[in-house]
Amino acid sequence: MTREQVEIVASRALGIFGAVFGLQALALALDQTSGLRPGAGAAMIAFLYGAILAIGLAALTRTAVRSAALTFAILYAASIVVWPFVVDDVVIVSSSPPWLYYLCTVATTAAVVALPMPWAAVYTVLVPAMYGVVRLLPTGGSASPLVALLDAMYAVILGAVVLIIVTMLRNAAKAVDVAQEAALQRYEHAVRLHATELERAKVDALVHDSVLTTLLSAAAAGSPDEQALSARMARDAIRRLDEAGAAQPAADDRMRLPVLVRRLRATLASFAAPFTVRVVNTGGVDLPSDAGEALYAAAVQAMVNSMQHADEPGRTVRRELRVRGIRTGGCVIEVSDNGVGFEVEVVPSERLGVRVSVIERMANVGGAAVIDSTPGLGTTVSLAWPAGMEGHR
């Protein structure tokens, strides 16, 4: 329930009230026209019923509803004021009250729709009181004070009920709107925090993968081949830093799994340590671009970690890269070696290579990373997208 919905319901209810009560009073209005000054009855009917029609059209089109309601409320009050001055034959009100009485509830409802609550309350009391005064006059039927009071009080009570109901609904809708706005603001704040955290994780991963790894490699390079490798890594780091400032791919961009495999093979060509590559069921597999980029970066980092930490003096380490397509929209990449291994539970939280470059990177795109390592037996890093595909065969 919103304030707009309340106003729509109130305006349409006013249109219905106007049509019902207008039809109820039409026969009497036509009958009493003969006792009014020439043209006065026709003019009052034309103005008031034209305003009722305008309210109905405004309610259907949701256009200028308040203006139409306010116009009717003003015309009705003016009709009450001029009624004693346009009656030529009091016989017309001897057996029936002035036909305006049947539209009094429509007028008070129109005031509730068109005016602020304090002014609507004044109108709801004042206009029926004006009718009660007219009812006491000969041109209003010379009713007894009790009858005039009862007629006026009846109109006041009906108008007050409408005023109370609409005011309660408006206040409730306002509270809902305020709560919704506060919730949207909290959600927007949370989204900004989440986006900031994602950006921080990307920057941490980029710095670790490209810059820090390159600096460590350059510091340890002793032979010409190692120095050349460090130079290539430096060029690649600069390129990746430049690409980080470019526009991000759109959410609906796609990456075919064979393209991802070719990129991984091209990266392996620059590594000093050999990897055995096994590819299964990659044809026809289509991944979101951000998921493909995360798989690529996490796999490269896992291979770099293997080259940096898996070797053991006097022992040849075998390394494998396995890529499996899962149906048409899933993928599992495994990077494994039979090196020294390590205990995953004791890896310090500040080690970005595992926490940020692999685990958080996959989690940020809806994937998962599982690291299985045993000291002395080797390590396997499983990267899956979407999450839950890790054990799928």
N, C-alpha and C positions, 0 to 999 in steps of 0.2 A: 504494500500500500504506500503510495507516494502522494504528495500534495497535488500533483497534476491529475492523478487518477481521481482524487476526491473532488476536484473541481469539475472534472468531466461528468462524474456521477451526479453532482448537484445540478449542473446545467441541464442535463438530460431529464432529471426529475422535474425541474422547473418547466421544461418544455412539455412534459406529460401533464403536469398539474394545469398548466395554462390551457392545453387542449381540452382536458376533461371539464374543468370548471367553466371554460369559455363556452363550450357546447351546452352545458347546463343552463347558463344564463342567457344564451342567445335568443331563445323564444320570448322570454320576458323582456329583454332589451328591445326587441322589435315591437312588442306590444305596447311598451311604455313610451316609445318614440312619438306616438301621436299626441301625447300630452305635454311634450316639450316644445320650446320655441322652434320655429321652422329652421331646419338645418342643424340644430344643436344635437339632436339625438343621433342623426346620421354621422355627424362629425365625431362624436364621442365613440360610437361603434367603430368607425373607420380607424381612428387613432389607436384605441385600445386593442382591437382585434388585429390590426396591422402590427402592433408591437408584439403581441403574442406570437404571430406568425414569424416575425423576425427572430424571436427567442428560439423557436423551434429550428429554424434554418441555421442559426448561429451554433446551437447545440450539436447539430448534425455535422456541421463543417468545422467545428472547434475554432471559429473565427469571430472575434468581437462579441463574445458571450456577455461579458460584463457591461459593455456599452448598450447592448440590446436590453439587458435586464434593468439597467439604470434608467433607460428611456421609459420603459413600461412603468417602473416605480414612480417616476416623476409625473408621467401622464395620469396615472391613477390618482395620485394625491391631488393634482390639479382638478381632476374630474369631481372629486369629493368636494373641493372648495367651491366650484362653480355650479354644482348641482342645484342649490337653493335658488340661484338666479336664472336658471333656464327652464324651470318647471312652470308651465302656464295653467295646467289643470291638475289640481291636487287629487282628483278622483283616481288617477292612475296609480297612486300609492296608498289608496284606502284599503285595499285588500292584500296587497303584496308590498314588501319593502322595496326600496330602489334596487334595480338590478345590479348596481355596482357592488352590493354586499357580497355577491357570489364570487367576485374576483378579489376580495380582500386578502385571502390566503395566498393567492398568486402574487399579489403585490408585495406582501411581507417576505415571501420566499425570494422574490426577485431582489429585494433589498439585501437579504442575507447573502445572495450570490455576488451582488455588485459592490457592496459597501464593506468597509472594515467593521469589525464586530461592535464597537461602541456606537457608531452611527446606525448600523442595522438594528441594534437594540432600541435606539431612540425612535426609529421609523416604525418598528414593530408595536410600540406602545402608542405613538402619536397618531398614526393614521387611523387605527381602529377607534381611538378616542374622538377623532374628527368625525368619523362616521356616526358614532353614538350621538354627538351633538346634532348632526343633520337629522338623525332619526327622531329627535324630539320636536323638530320643527314641522309645521303643517306640510311643507314641501317634501318632508321625509316620512310622512304618515302619521305624525302627531302621536308617536308611541309613548307609552308610560315610561317614567324614569327607570323602572325595574326592567322593562323589556329592552330599552335602549342600552342599559348597563349590561344586561346579559348578552345582547348581540355583540357589543364591543368587547366584553371579556372573552367570549367564545373566540373571536378573531385574534385577540391578544394571545390566548393560550395556544392556539394552533401555530401562530407565528413564533411564539417562544419555543415551542417544541422543535420546530424546524431549525431555529437559531441555535438551540443547544446541541442538537444532533450534528449539524454541520460544523459548529465550532469544535466539538469534541473530535470529530473526524479530522479536521484540519490540524488540531494540536497533535493528535496521534501521528498523522502523516508527517508533520514537521519533525517530530522526534525521530521517526524512521529515517527521514532524509538526513538529519544531523548525524545519526548513528551510521548511516551508509557512507556519508562523506568522510567521517572519521575512520571508518574501516578502509575506505579507498586510500586515504592518506597513509594509514599504517601499512597497507599492502604496497603502495608506491615506495614507501621508505624501505620496506623489506626487499623489494625488487632492486632498488638502487644498491643496498648493501650486498645483495647476492651478486649483482653485476660487478661491483667493486671487488668482491672476493674472487670471482672468476677471473677478472683481469689480473689481480695480484698473482693468482696461481699460474696464469699464462706467462706473466713476466718472470716469475721465479723459475718456471720450467725452461723458458727461453734462455735466461741468463745461465742456468746450470748446463743445459744441453750444449749451447753454442759457445758462450764466452768462457765460462769456467773450465770446461773440458779442453778447449783450445789452449788456454793459458797453461794448464797442467801438462798438456802434451808438448807444448813448446818448451816448457821448463825442463822436461825430461829428455828432450831430443838431443841425441849425441851424434848419430850417424847422418850422412847426407840424406839417406832415404827417410829417416825419421823427421829431419828438418823439412823435407819436401812435403811429407804428409801433414806436418803442422801448418805449413803455408796453405795447403789446400783446405784444411779445416778452418783456418782464419778467413779465407775467402768465402767459404760457405757460411761462416758465422756472420760476416758482414752482410751477405745476401739475405740471410734470414732476418737480421735486424731491420734491413730495409723493407722486407716484405711484411714485417709486423706492423708497420705504419700504414700499409695499404688498406683499402677497404676490405672488410670481412665478406666472405661468401654469403649469398642470400640463403635464407632458411630452407628454400626448396631446391638448392643446388645439389647435384648428385655426383658421386664418384663410382665408377665401375671398379670392381675388385681386381681385374687384370691390370688396370692402370696402377693401382696401389702396389701390386706385386712388381711391376716394372720399376717403379720408383725405389722399392726396397732393394731390388737387384742392382740398380745403378749406384745406390749408396754403398752396398757391399763391395763394389768394385774399388772403392777408395780405402777400404779397411786393410790393415796389414794381416790380420788373422783370417783364415778361410772359414766360411760357413757352408754347410750342406743345406741346400734349399729344396724343400718338398712342397709341392702345390697340389691341392686336391679340390675339385668341384668349384672352381672360381668362375667359370663361364656363366654369364647371366645374372651374377650377383651384383646388386646395385645398392650402394650405401649413401646415406646423407654425407654431404661434403665435410661437415665439421667432424662427423664420426670417423671418416676416412683420414682426415688430417691428424686426429688424435691417435688413431691406430698406428699411423706411420711414425709419428714423433715418439710415441711410447715404445714401439718396437725398436727404433734406432737407439733410444736410450738404453733399453734392455741389452742390446748387442754391445754397445759401448761399455756398459757395466761388466759384461762378461769378459771383454778383452782386457779391462783394467784390473779385475779382481779374481778371475777364475784360474789364472795360470799358477802352476806349482813347479818349482825347479825340478828338473829331471823327469818330467812327466808330460806327455803329449795330451793336450786337451782337445776333445772333439766338440764342435759347436754345430747346432742345427737351427734352421729357421723353417718352421712349418706353417703353412697358410691353408686354412680350410674354409670353403664357402658353406653356409648353412641355408638351405633352401634358396630363396631369391633375395633375401634382405638381411642376412646375418653373416657373421664372420668370426673366426677364432684364429688368432696368431699366437704361436708358441715359439719362444726363444729358449733353447736349452743348451746346457753344457754338462760335462762330467768333471768339472773342475773342483776346486777346494770347497765350494759351498759355504754356507754361513747360517747362523740362527736368525731367522726373520724377527723373532720377538725382541731381540736385543739391539736391533738397529736403532741408533739415536734418532730422535725426531727431527734434528736439524739436518739430517742427510736428505737433501732435496731430490737426489736421483731416484730414490724409491718412492718417497711419499708424494712429492709434487709431480715429478716428470713422468711417473708411471701411474700410480694409484689415483691421485686426484685428477690427473688429466683424463683418464678414462671415465671416472665418476661424473665429471662435469658434462659429458656428452651422453650420459645414459648408459655407459658401458661398465665393464668391471675388469679388474686386474687381480689375478691370484698368483702369489709367489710361493713356490714350493722349493725349499732348499734344505739340504742336509749336509752338515760338515763332512767333507771327505768324499761325498757321493755326487755332488753337482747341484745345479739350480735349473729350475724350469719356471719361466714367466709366461703365464697364459693371459692373453688379452682378448676379451670377448665383447662383441657388440651385436645386439643389445645385451644388457646384463641378463644372466641366466643361461647363456649359451655355453658356459665354460665346459660343462661335461657332455655337451651334445655331440653325437657321432653321426 
